[in-house]
Each structure stands twice: as C-alpha cells, then as structure tokens.
C-alpha cells in the first residue's frame, strides 16, 4: 500500500462507489478532482498525512 502511484491510479483503486460520503480535496490539480468519494479510512490517512506535512513545514519556518 506504500508504493507511490499516480493520482489517477490511486483514485481509481480507492474509489468506493457504494460510499455516499465525500469531502473536498483542497490540493486538487483541477476542478474535476475537487470532489470525490473516499472510504473513511482513506480520508483519515490523507488528513493525518496532510497534518504531518503541515507540522513539518511549521518546523522549518
């Protein structure tokens, strides 16, 4: 699960068509990417990673 893949492949592999929950991906490269459906654990992992990255940036400045 740790291998880095392109966003397209990642989204296709993690798309959960039966899950109605969605959230806004603020770093989306294009308007078509902004809203998508994720499994809740994927969203949590993404939020944890985003928070860790923000903390790392805060440590640099």
N, C-alpha and C positions, 0 to 999 in steps of 0.2 A: 504493500500500500504506500510505501515511502518513495517509490520511484517518481521522478518528476515527468509529467506528461503535459502535452499542450492543453490549453484551456478547453479547446473543443472536445478533445477526447475525455478529459476529466468530467466535463458537464454531461457528456453522453453517458459515461459509465455511472455517474451518480444521480442521474435523473430518476425521480421517483414519481411515475405518472399517477399513482393512486394516492399520493400525499397532497392534500389541498393547501398545506402551509407553504408560504413563500415569504421571502424577505428581499430587501433591496441590497444589491451588491455595489457598494459605493465606488469601488475601484474598477468598475466595468469599462472595458475598452471601447464600447459602443452602445448606442441606445438599445439595440436589440438584446443586449446582455444584462440590462439593469435588473429586470425582474425574472426570476427563475424559481423552480421548485426544488428544494433540497430536503433530504432526510434531516431530522432534527439533530442527530449526532454529527452530521457533516457540518451543519451550521455552527454547532458548538465548537468543533475543531477549528473552523475558519475564524470564529471570533477569538478563540484562545490564541491562534497564530497572529492575528491582527494586533491583539493586545500586547503580545510578546514583542512584536516588531516595533510598536509604538514605545514600549518601555525601553527597548534598545536605543531607539532614536533619542529619547529623553536623556539617556545616559551619555550620549555623545555631545549634547549641547548644553 
